[in-house]
Amino acid sequence: MTVAIELLTDAFGRVKEAVHEAVFGLDPEQLAFRADPRANSIAWLVWHLTRIQDDHVCDMADMPQAWTELGWAKRFGLPFPVEAHGYGHTSQQVGAVRGLTAEQLLGYHDDVHNRTVAYLAGPGGQHLDRIVDTRWDPPVTAAVRLVSVIADDLQHAGQAALVRGLVERRK
């Protein structure tokens, strides 16, 4: 395994740890708590960061997303099109992410994490210099896309941790 693959795998492991710390042990009401009517909930943040990782990694791996292939979309039962991942969601849409359990959020995230690690350990990890998006200048490589996903995931996991702190102080 190359150093780059080891670093990316470690970084995605840190995302998983942060997600588990933000979600574990909370009930659906706590997961749906919003500090104000326009704020994001833990449930929405974790669903969104996981959907983005699922979407981007599966696009690079040319494989179906865990969201659909493993039935998570049906289990979550959200009122969005199956391809929705939260980018550009309105406050009302954020508020619609309710009734989810910690087990659902962590189960979906763990499935996506496992697929990501398998992609990195397999052929995908051998082609980090492959161009995956030509809409940017310079074009985006697989390595740059993965770092972008990690950065976004860690920001949202940190936001979820902050909201968890607010939830716990309300008790």
N, C-alpha and C positions, 0 to 999 in steps of 0.2 A: 504494500500500500504506500502510495506516495505521501509526502508531507502535506501537500495540498488537500488530498482526500482525507487524511487524518484530521486536519484543521477544520474542514467543512463538516465532517462527521461529528467532531467535538462541538462545534458551534450549534448544529442542529440538536445535539443532546442537551445543550444548555437551554435552548428554546423549550424543549420538552420538560425539563426540570422546572423552568419558570412557569410554564402553563400549569403543571401539576400543583405547584405551590400556590398559585392564584385561585385554583378551582377546588381542590380536594376538600371534602367535608362540608361544602356549602349546599344549601337546599335551593330549589328552583326560585324561590322568592329572593333570596340573597343574590343569586346569579343574575337575576333580572333587575336588581336595584340600579337606579340612575340617580346620580347626585343632583341633577336638575332635569327638567323635561327635554333638554337638548343634549344631554350627556350620553356617553356610551356605557352600556352595562358590561359586566364581566362576560356574560353569555354571548353577547354580540361580538365583543373583542376577540374572544377565543374562537368562536365560530368563524369570524372573518379571517383571522390570521391563518387558521387551518385551511380554510377554503382557498386562500391565495397560494399557500404552499402546495396544496393538492393540485390546483390548476396549473401552476407554473412548472412544477417538477414533472407532472404527467404529460404536459405539452412537450417538454424537452425529451422525455422518455418515449414519447409516442405510444402511450398506454392510456386506458380508461382511468378516470378519476375514482378514488375510493368513495367519494360522495355518491356516485351512481352505481358503480360496479359492486360495492360491498353493501349497498342498501341504506347508507346513512341519510340520504335525502328523504326517503320514506320514513325512517325512524324519527327524524327531527320534525317532519311535517310542517315546515315553515311555509308561509303564504307567498313564496317567491318562485319565479321560474327556476328550474333545476340548475341552470347555468349561473345563477346569481352567486356572487361571492362577497357582496357588501360594498365594493368600491362605488362611491357616489351615493350611498344610501342616505335617504332623508331621515330626519329625526323620527318620523312616524314609522318608517321601516325598521329602524333600530329598535324601537319600542315593540315591534311585532315579534322579536326574538325573545319569547317567554315560554315558561313551562318546561324548559330543558333541565335535565339532571346533570350532576357532576359526572356521573357514569357515562352519559351520552357524549358530553363534550370531551372527556378524557379518552373514551373509546375511539372516537373519530380521530382525535389528534394522534393517538398512539398508532392507529392504522396508517395514517399519513406519514408519520415519522418513520415507521418501519419500511414503508415503500421508498422514502427518500434515502434512507441508509442503504437499502438494497440497490437503488439506482447508482449511488456513489460507489459502492463496492463492485458493481458490475461494469458493463461496457460504458455506461454514462460517465463514470469517473475517469475513463481513459480519453475522453474527448472534451475536456473542459475548455479548450480553445475554439470549439465549434461555434460558429455564429448562429444565434438562435432568434435574433430580432434585428432586422435591417432598418427599422423605422427611426433609429437613433444615429447620431454621428458623434463618435464612431459607433459602428454596429455593436450590439451586445453579444458577448460570448456567454457560453453556459456558466463559466466560473463567475462572471460579473452578475448574471441573473441570480445565481445561488446566493451570492453575498448580499444582493439587494433583498432577497426573500428573508434571509437571516436578519438583516438590519430592521426590516419592517416587522417581522415577527417579534423580535426582542423589544421594540418600541411598544407594540400592542400588549405584549405580556407584562411589561412594566406598568402600563396604564391599568391593566387588569389587577395587578398587585396593589396599586394605589387605591382602586375602587374597593378591593377586598379590605384594605385598612379602614376605609370609611364605613363599610358594612359592619365590621367588627366593633368599631367605636359606637355604633348606634345601639348596641345591645343594652 
